[in-house]
Amino acid sequence: MKNILTVLSAIILTLSLTAQEKAYTPVLVTPEDAAINLMPITTLDWNPVAGFYNIRYEIQVSNNESFTDIAAELVAICSAVETPALKFNSQYYWRVRAVDDNNTSEWSEVRTFTTFEALTTTAPNSNNVQSPRTTFSWKSVGNITFNGIASFEVLVDTSKEFDPSSPNYRQEVFEGDFTGSVSTSQYIPDLVFGNKYYWKVRAINSGIGVLADESAWTTVDSFNIVSANVPTFPSNGEEDVDPNIELKVKNTYNPCSYIFQISEDEEFTAPAQYSSKTTTLKEYDTLEYGKTYYWRNLLAYNGQQSDWTEVWSFSVIAAPTLVGPANGADMTKDDGLRFKKIGGTDEYEIQVAANNTFTNPVTYTMSQPSATVGSALLSNFHLSEYNMTYYWRVKASNKASGESDWSVVRSFVYRESSGINDYDKVSTTIYPNPNNGKFSIELNQRVDNAQIRIFDLTGRVHFIENISLNENEKYDISVDLQNGLYILEMNNNGIRTHKKFTVM
């Protein structure tokens, strides 16, 4: 009886050990069953089988569900593996089983996935306008990272038929490591200004032998190469512009150069020509006061040129514009004759005379101010007859442009000054004082639209600005000044206060 029990125990123990050593069937994780638009190289993943010695996995990828047409057989020691580069727009079936030195599990469930058919174009599209060096962009369906792509082939033509015999037909193949990208961009140079093009792209996998394949072409899209730019500034026919006005066109087409022509006649018989790397022409010969000019622009790239833009015109300001004082106003030697600054001007000539024909005028010359308004103090003219009416006018000059016309003539009545002092009704605090041209001011009362001027002891104005300031509110000033003594004047509704400060 004991021997029978021993034999039965041995049999049960053997069966138990055998059951424990049987390999478990792997459970598939990704891709999900019936996944679509996958890459030629796709990662297959499953849950690892633990507890066995020297475990490994056998993977089958088949063209049919019965696994009679195997596309790839793989072996892995980890619980994931990449397929070889498979064909595009193809449905595949896959399964996994675990194997150790003694046992083989059952095959897992069977899942299926399908590789993508075609890419998706992103740019250029919808007839938009491009540079002759156009950047083409495309992406994968569903933004799946590229894997198993050896190259992309792009066709460009002026015809939807993409005829290789056409002079405008372009075929470009872009090779590289595209793993990891969800989209890619490549440029094609030397497309022709003014042409309308069609384009499409396809992928070529890295498959070997029977697995080598090309995807379907994308949907054909179209775009235009710019034929001409668009002028924007100054506006067509604009008057009273500065002689160094910047000329601007609208659109940027890298890496084109922007060729500007400026002419005194609409036929451009003897134009001045300039090249810019941007859409703005900033540096060119200063133009003459009072003249009308015509301008146009074209794009240049790698030996070819676009059409010219339409021709626009502008007129350079003929004479300075007077700002103040008003005609017939009372003035003292501490007041200034003010006029608008004209860009591109070297200096201004201000004349004051006892008659409006300017017989024997007093002349004062000043250089281009840093502020938008220039001002010449009457103290510069050394007038001696108080309560007398004087007349004044201004003209601008430039070494390249010559002289402008005289401005309109205004008059003023010269009154005796009460002198400069630091103790007028509005108290001004300057700190720090001395300073380096950067300082703050505070007032003991509110001012609205008061004018601040800074001038040196010769009467030259270095700064002019209108401010509104609350009581004890700080106002910061920064002006480039040489070392010396300066006067800050505040004109608050005709009441002037002055404060001296030192720059060092």
Summary of the structure (lengths in Angstrom):
residues: 504
radius of gyration: 42.1
end to end distance: 121.2
largest distance: 151.7
contacts: 1536
relative contact order: 0.08
helix: 6%
strand: 46%
